[in-house]
Amino acid sequence: MTDLDLKQDILKRLDLADLALADQDKILNQLEENILAQLHLAIIEALPEEKRVTLADLDETAAEQIFQAHLNPELIKQVATGVVADFKERMK
């Protein structure tokens, strides 16, 4: 599935496919930002306390390497599903 297919699928599931393209992009960008923030939070929470302290002292590049090392498809799917479900719930 391409990024475009994924974005269209999300828009369809949220019943937003009829919105103007600019509005669709705005919503998708916000969802993406929320997913990334939640992924970072989930990874930080999963780290042992001593690694959290170390993480706080690292530069951005080194910290990002740690985040990338802990990313996996299951976590991404879990977080993305939760963010999209939360968005859909708030739209009611």
C-alpha positions, 0 to 999 in steps of 0.5 A: 500500500502506498502512502497515497493509498493509505491516506485515501483509506484514512480519509474514507474511513473518517468520511472526509473524502469529500472535503477540499484537498487543502482541508484533507491535507491539513487533517492528514498532516495533523494526524501524522504529527499526532501519530509521531508524537504518540510514537515518541511517547510510547517509546519513551514510556517503554524505555527503562528509567536509566535510558530515559535519563540518558535520552534527555541528555542526547542531541537530536540525532542520537535521540532519533537513532534510539527512536528509530531502533525501537520502531516496529510495524506493530507499534506503528499500527497500534499507535496510528489506529489509536490516533485515528480512532481518537480523531473519529471519536472527537468528530462525533 
